[in-house]
Amino acid sequence: MNQRQLHPWIGSWLLLVSCGALFGADAATPVKPAEPDFVAMSLEDLGAIKVTSVSKKAEPLSGVAAAVSVITSDDIRRSGALNLPEALRLAPGVDVAQVDASQWAVSIRGFNGTYSQKLLVLMDGRSVYTPLFAGTFWQAQDILLEDVDRIEVIRGPGGSVWGANAVNGVINIVSKPARETQGLLLTGGGGSELLVLAGVRYGVQLGTNTFFRLYGKYDDWNNSQLVTGGDANDAWWKGQGGFRLDWEPSLGDRFTLQGDMFGLSANQTDQQLVRPIFGVPPPPTGYTFPRSGYWDQSGGNLLGRWTHQFSEESDFSVQTYYDRSNLESPALAETRDTYDLDLRHRFQLGARQEIVWGGGYRLSQSKLDGSVEVNLSRTSRSDQVGNLFVQDEIQLVPDRLRLTLGTKLEHNDYTGFEFEPGTRLAWTPTDKQTVWASVARAVRTPSQIERDARFNVAVLPPFVPTLPPTLVSVNGNPDFASETLIAYELGYRIQAHRRLTLDVAAFVNDYDNLRAYEDRLDFSALPNYLQAQSQLNNNAHGLTYGSELTATWQVADMWRLQGLFSALQADLSAPPNSRGVPQTPVIAAPAYQASLRSSMNLGQRVDLDAWVRYVDGIASAGTDGSGPSRGQANIPSYVTFDLRLAWRPTRRLELALVGQNLAGSHREFNPVYTQPTEVSRSIFGKLTWKF
């Protein structure tokens, strides 16, 4: 789908939602009184927030035996975040780097890259992890931020529940039930970087226990700035729409049907290659030269979920979804269809045991088109994944000591069977304290590109005029295996005072079979050109270790401070290549990150929020994150801050003015195939109207 096709589709969708909302306004449920702002919530209420991503069952945040954070809807609103990656900066240990105007690199506990290969991301339980590159296309993941209920961020492996690729963390974006989004909401604004922001959502009650919402949104972003100065030619726009229907026909049954459609188009400048031919002079621009084009994506999904509650101790759920995505770029095009089925059952076994078990099946079908830059050995695949999991929570000492044992057995078409066990121990000596420890195994399975593709990166001119030029490439490996992790974690969570809570976690990650490269020369294309190839392998291994701290201080009833700190160190290695050149794996993440966020209510109508962030320098951002350094420039450390001032003249209307990165421009990432850019100082205004 190209740019001219997408713009009319987006306009039609927004018009449909707006008209439906206006014609149905009389039937809408009146706007509820404003809910208490999170600044005024007690710390006990925050600790009681339920999370479901750790063990596929609801449990209070304060007692979870894992390094988990919850980003609430109010957290997002008051931070001034404009998209999901920006909102993820609110969790400790999460490395968020803006690649260019449209792309983001997000990781947990290291190995950052444009596609964040060791991080599993879910939207309402639907996996958005792409098996094409092994990671997440963050520019394609969106939701009307006002409809986010919470974002659950698990730092550490989740393979025993979620399976492969939940290696360093799991992020689950959970949307609000349709019951909580009734009436009409309009939001709009713009500024120096986000030129246009527009959104509309309409919720209506269709029956006694049936609620429905429809939404549409559109964003238009300005060019970012090149490190060397000038526009990066990466402006982009995106539109998305969707719906959600919730039906509770009886006390124990809940049905959800929801879906989304989106389209985006981003300007992009990458490298175009011309293969050298013996005796033919090179083009005037050389064999490698910049190319301007578009990165277009579109797609849609449909998800259905049924939950039946037998009792407070037992429930059953089944979820299925279909997802279709399209990617078009000058170097690569992909169409992918994904079908997924997931079953889960929870029940009590005796007085002290609770069992959660289930299974699932996924079929992923893809068709690819390559180019001179991306050569493909296979242009289509049909991959199947099947899994079974079981988890047993045992009350060793009722309400004081819990042991959780679990594992997931999964089969995929790349590496066969994968086994991912895990165990957690939680001790709650008092109602205000939790001490926990865990050991778990996780795997990251190969991507389609790692098995079936070759990237031609550049053509280097000959050092001596009589010699041929050199084609530099990165080659996939049909025998590339799964990367593995054994993770050890220890944590402590305490409400030290009615106004102070602390949450600290420490970890050691032991990796094996990490992605590395074997450099070699290939003479088969002579006399046209010499080939310098980097062949993927699994020869790297090593340790990472670190800690994360969250401190929340309720300074006064209407003023809250939250501080985050994380530290990460790595000891990685790989054997020398066949020419004896040392290979140096990299962590591609800052050693230290810290932030301090102040949220203050100036009376009942005015909010003032300030957010200061520090990110340490990065030695090799822009590499793939788990292979040897490819010679990318370092990213200097930076300090920046955001400010947000919001005024509510009525309970239905909010006006906000937000300044981001007010300390000035800085670099956050070095892309491998596109131009390096800077994150600039920006300001925008936003209006939100509910009626």
C-alpha positions, -999 to +999 in steps of 0.1 A: +000+000+000+016+033-011+013+068+003-014+080-020-036+049-012-032+054+026-042+090+031-078+086+018-082+055+039-071+073+070-094+103+063-124+080+057-118+061+089-116+093+110-147+106+093-166+074+100-157+074+137-165+111+141-199+108+123-209+078+143-200+095+175-219+127+167-251+109+154-250+086+185-242+112+210-276+112+226-273+074+233-239+077+249-234+071+285-227+105+302-191+112+311-183+098+346-169+121+372-132+125+370-113+096+386-088+104+413-055+115+399-027+091+405-008+117+425-036+116+451-037+078+452-021+062+482+010+041+478-010+011+491-034+015+462-005+016+437+009-016+452-025-033+449-026-028+411-032-062+395-007-076+370-012-106+348+019-109+326+042-127+351+022-159+356-009-155+333-031-148+364-040-116+383-018-109+413-011-076+432+021-058+421+034-056+457+037-094+461+049-104+426+080-126+426+096-108+396+112-075+386+080-060+372+069-024+368+034-010+359+030+021+338-005+034+344-027+055+321-021+085+343+016+080+343+016+082+305-007+113+304+013+132+329+047+123+314+037+140+281+047+108+261+034+109+226+039+072+217+046+038+233+084+039+232+085+073+250+061+059+277+085+029+283+111+053+296+089+054+328+101+019+338+136+012+352+161-009+333+144-001+299+168+014+273+148+035+248+167+051+220+152+071+191+168+059+158+152+086+135+119+103+132+099+071+129+121+043+143+129+034+179+152+009+196+139-005+229+155-032+250+157-044+286+190-053+302+211-048+271+215-059+235+196-030+221+190-028+184+164-015+159+144-047+164+152-056+200+156-093+194+155-105+230+123-086+241+088-100+236+061-074+231+024-080+235-007-059+228-036-073+249-019-107+248-013-106+210+024-110+201+038-082+179+073-098+178+081-103+141+100-135+131+113-116+100+140-097+119+135-112+154+121-081+172+095-054+171+086-027+145+079+000+170+067+025+145+039+001+136+027-005+173+002+021+183-029+027+203-049+058+214-029+065+245-061+075+264-073+039+259-042+024+276-051+009+310-015-001+319+017-013+305+032-042+324+070-044+320+088-076+332+125-072+334+140-106+330+130-139+313+094-149+309+099-180+288+083-205+312+050-187+305+053-169+272+078-191+254+106-183+230+120-148+226+109-136+261+146-136+270+155-103+286+119-091+292+082-090+284+062-059+277+024-062+277+003-032+267-032-037+281-061-016+269-091-004+289-123-024+288-150-007+266-171-001+298-145+024+309-143+044+276-179+055+272-190+087+256-171+108+231-134+118+233-116+142+210-079+149+212-057+171+190-027+192+189+007+197+173+041+213+176+076+215+163+083+177+159+048+162+160+032+185+135-003+171+137-019+149+164-056+140+160-077+113+177-114+105+182-130+077+202-167+069+207-180+045+233-216+033+237-235+008+257-253-016+234-271-036+261-273-044+298-238-058+299-225-050+264-202-021+257-185-010+225-160+016+214-146+028+180-115+049+176-093+066+150-061+085+152-036+103+129-001+116+135+022+136+112+058+140+122+085+164+110+120+155+097+146+148+123+180+165+121+212+149+108+242+147+131+261+166+104+233+192+102+202+196+080+170+176+076+173+138+076+145+134+050+127+110+074+093+128+079+064+103+083+028+100+090+006+073+104-031+066+108-049+039+128-084+029+137-101+001+156-128-012+178-135-032+210-166-050+221-170-064+256-200-086+265-208-103+299-238-125+292-236-140+327-218-135+360-190-159+351-186-153+314-167-124+295-163-121+258-141-096+240-138-089+203-114-063+191-094-053+160-072-026+145-061-014+111-032+009+104-011+024+077+021+045+077+046+060+053+081+073+062+106+090+040+139+071+042+174+076+029+195+044+027+223+030+007+218+018-029+243-006-044+254-013-080+272-046-085+306-041-102+310-057-136+345-062-150+354-038-177+324-015-170+332+019-154+315+026-120+286+050-119+295+087-114+282+084-078+303+053-071+290+018-065+274+028-032+254+060-030+224+074-010+189+065-022+157+083-012+126+062-009+097+053+013+092+028+042+055+019+040+037-005+064+001-014+067-019-041+084-047-052+106-057-077+133-087-093+148-087-108+183-114-128+202-112-139+238-136-158+261-131-162+298-152-184+320-149-182+358-159-213+376-152-198+410-127-174+427-101-202+426-107-215+390-112-200+355-106-209+319-099-187+289-094-192+252-080-165+229-074-165+191-063-138+167-054-132+131-028-106+121-019-095+086+010-071+079+026-056+048+060-040+045+073-022+014+108-006+012+133-001-015+154-030-002+128-055+010+091-062+009+071-086+031+035-098+034+029-119+066-002-137+079-003-150+114-029-172+130-028-179+168-047-199+193-041-199+231-058-219+259-053-213+297-068-230+327-063-221+364-076-242+393-069-250+430-053-283+439-058-289+476-055-261+501-020-249+492-015-254+455-027-234+425-021-247+390-021-227+358-016-247+326-024-243+289-011-245+254-012-229+220-005-231+183+007-204+158+010-205+121+030-177+104+031-175+066+053-150+048+062-139+012+093-118+006+108-098-023+145-089-021+168-066-040+204-060-048+209-050-012+190-080+003+194-114-013+170-142-002+175-179-005+138-185+002+111-160-007+083-177+012+079-197+044+051-213+064+063-218+100+044-235+129+049-232+166+032-254+192+035-252+230+024-265+263+031-249+297+023-257+333+029-236+365+024-247+401+023-222+429+028-238+463+020-221+496+049-234+517+038-212+546+003-197+540+004-160+531+042-159+539+062-182+517+054-192+481+072-214+457+064-213+420+076-241+396+069-240+359+080-248+324+071-244+288+078-269+261+077-255+226+083-268+191+093-246+162+103-253+126+138-238+130+153-256+160+128-282+170+119-286+207+128-259+232+126-264+270+122-233+292+118-241+330+117-215+357+113-213+395+104-184+418+104-181+456+086-152+474+088-145+511+065-118+527+077-114+562+052-086+567+023-072+547+046-043+536+076-064+524+084-090+497+117-107+492+119-129+461+144-149+440+142-167+407+161-189+383+150-194+347+160-206+313+150-187+281+158-190+244+158-167+214+149-186+182+164-177+148+148-151+126+139-156+090+166-131+079+193-149+100+186-181+083+177-172+047+192-137+038+224-120+028+228-082+033+250-065+008+262-035+028+286-016+006+310-017-024+345-005-015+367+009-042+400-010-048+430+001-028+451-004-060+436+007-093+445-026-110+425-046-083+388-052-084+364-035-059+352-053-028+315-062-021+310-062+017+281-084+029+266-100+061+254-136+054+228-155+071+234-191+082+209-219+076+224-237+106+220-207+130+208-220+163+188-206+193+205-182+217+201-194+253+200-177+287+202-189+323+191-160+345+195-155+383+175-128+400+170-114+435+146-087+446+132-068+475+101-046+477+091-026+507+067+001+518+091+016+543+067+044+552+032+053+543+048+079+520+078+059+507+082+027+487+114+010+474+117-017+448+152-031+440+162-060+418+196-076+410+204-101+383+231-122+366+225-134+331+245-162+317+243-163+279+254-190+254+252-194+216+250-156+212+251-143+177+286-136+164+304-134+130+331-153+111+348-129+086+360-145+053+371-137+018+353-152-013+369-151-047+341-168-066+328-135-082+362-125-097+371-108-119+340-087-113+346-081-075+361-096-044+336-106-016+343-097+021+317-117+040+306-118+076+290-152+082+266-154+112+273-181+138+266-188+175+301-185+189+297-157+214+288-161+251+293-145+285+277-128+315+258-096+321+249-084+356+233-053+371+206-039+393+175-016+391+160+006+417+126+024+419+119+048+448+085+065+451+080+093+477+047+109+484+061+143+495+027+157+502-009+148+493-006+165+460+031+161+452+049+128+443+085+121+433+097+090+416+133+081+410+147+054+388+182+040+386+197+010+367+232-003+362+244-028+337+278-044+331+289-071+306+317-097+303+312-111+268+336-130+245+340-149+213+369-168+197+391-151+171+380-155+135+398-177+110+424-150+104+432-146+141+414-113+145+397-109+179+359-107+179+345-084+206+308-089+214+291-058+226+262-051+250+250-021+231+234-004+261+243+023+286+261+012+318+239+036+339+206+052+336+188+075+361+157+097+361+137+118+385+101+126+379+080+152+398+042+152+396+025+181+413-012+191+414-014+229+418-050+230+431-078+210+414-073+223+379-036+226+372-009+199+369+028+206+367+051+177+358+089+177+354+111+148+343+149+148+343+168+119+327+204+108+325+217+082+301+253+070+302+275+068+271+272+037+248+303+022+232+286+005+203+250+016+198+239+008+163+254-026+160+231-056+161+235-058+198+249-093+202+276-096+176+311-081+173+314-044+171+311-032+135+330+000+140+301+023+149+308+056+166+302+059+203+271+076+217+280+103+243+262+104+276+234+130+279+211+147+304+178+161+293+145+171+308+108+175+299+082+198+313+044+196+312+018+221+323-019+212+320-050+231+328-086+218+331-110+247+328-138+221+331-139+184+341-144+176+304-116+196+289-078+195+294-052+218+277-016+207+280+017+223+269+047+200+268+084+206+262+106+176+255+144+173+254+147+209+266+184+205+274+191+205+236+199+181+208+217+148+214+223+115+197+207+082+210+215+057+183+236+050+152+216+032+126+235+007+104+218+013+070+204+048+073+217+082+083+226+090+119+203+117+134+199+137+166+169+141+189+160+178+190+144+201+215+106+202+209+074+217+221+038+208+215+003+216+227-025+191+232-063+194+238-084+165+252-122+169+253-146+144+268-184+146+264 
